């Protein structure tokens, strides 16, 4: 795909539904007793992988556009799949399923695409094996043998919503309570949704206590707009001169709003308005206008609140004055690709002063950002980040394998064209 620089980015959008919530609505709906109805479901490839896995375990799921109906069979209603459950490119599906399947009374195998097969599973296995799970394989395919589980007290080595959620799903079936201590607060959609469906999940500072349950009650969910998808348009509006974009009904769960906080610290002209509740999650309308940006330090407790947005924040840093230091983000090394290496390599193609570190990157703004032939590494967030950069660069750019955006954001380029027309 060829992208040329634009004069301005203007308009308003409703971004697709939140990916994290969409995944969990299928998983928890399958375990619930009764019918769960989901509005605003994200029909990205990752979420469709979750639907396929649960359909293979005997769950009827009807999809009508972004409306999904899940006919739950209860906590013990899943059936043994006839073959390996294929999770595609979805790390969320892979890791959360591992926790859930570890608690079932049947054996199973989880496998994914080439990217998933490179993503380590050892940090998910460790707490599950302490609970009594029997799991073979530090990378996919992983083989899970039925075994009874017991509650444990466990300190997460990193703040990870996927790791935390895998343990929480296993804890629903364990004997006795499970206590999870987080080093920093990570996104809490699993806890919110479990509580909404009748589970006993309590927060005390950085510690979560989950009691086993015999029943989850089906519920209806209205999925808010995904702030991770909105982030690309926020940065585009900030870096392209004479721009203003309004994003409607965006989820502003406080465990996810690091992108807002950081862009404001960088000097972005941003308004968050019409704050309200939608399906148990806070949402708002966000308007971003072009403005000069400055480099800042991004690290510590902020990282879990914007881990997926760091590639596009690196693009913002390329157009900022001064140095942006991203640290404490070693998790980027084990995403769909090594995003630290990928981001710094692609920024360098655009004449940006970008250096990789062991846990992040250093980006110095001030140079002329040039169009280039960008690689995507089969990573949806890399493709969208480089497309945003291309809008404000000097000269034409090309994006390799642009269709990879369908993993999380079908229609991304159409929306981008709408704002740049």
Helices and strands as residue ranges (DSSP letters): E 2-3, E 10-14, H 19-31, E 33-39, H 45-55, E 60-64, E 67-73, E 85-86, H 91-102, E 108-111, G 116-118, H 122-130, E 134-136, E 142-145, E 153-155, H 161-171, E 178-181, H 189-196, E 201-204, E 207-210, E 221-222, H 227-239, E 244-251, H 258-265, E 269-278, E 281-289, E 297-298, G 300-305, G 307-309, H 310-318, E 323-326, G 330-334, H 339-349, E 353-357, E 360-364, E 373-374, H 380-392, E 397-399, G 402-407, H 412-420
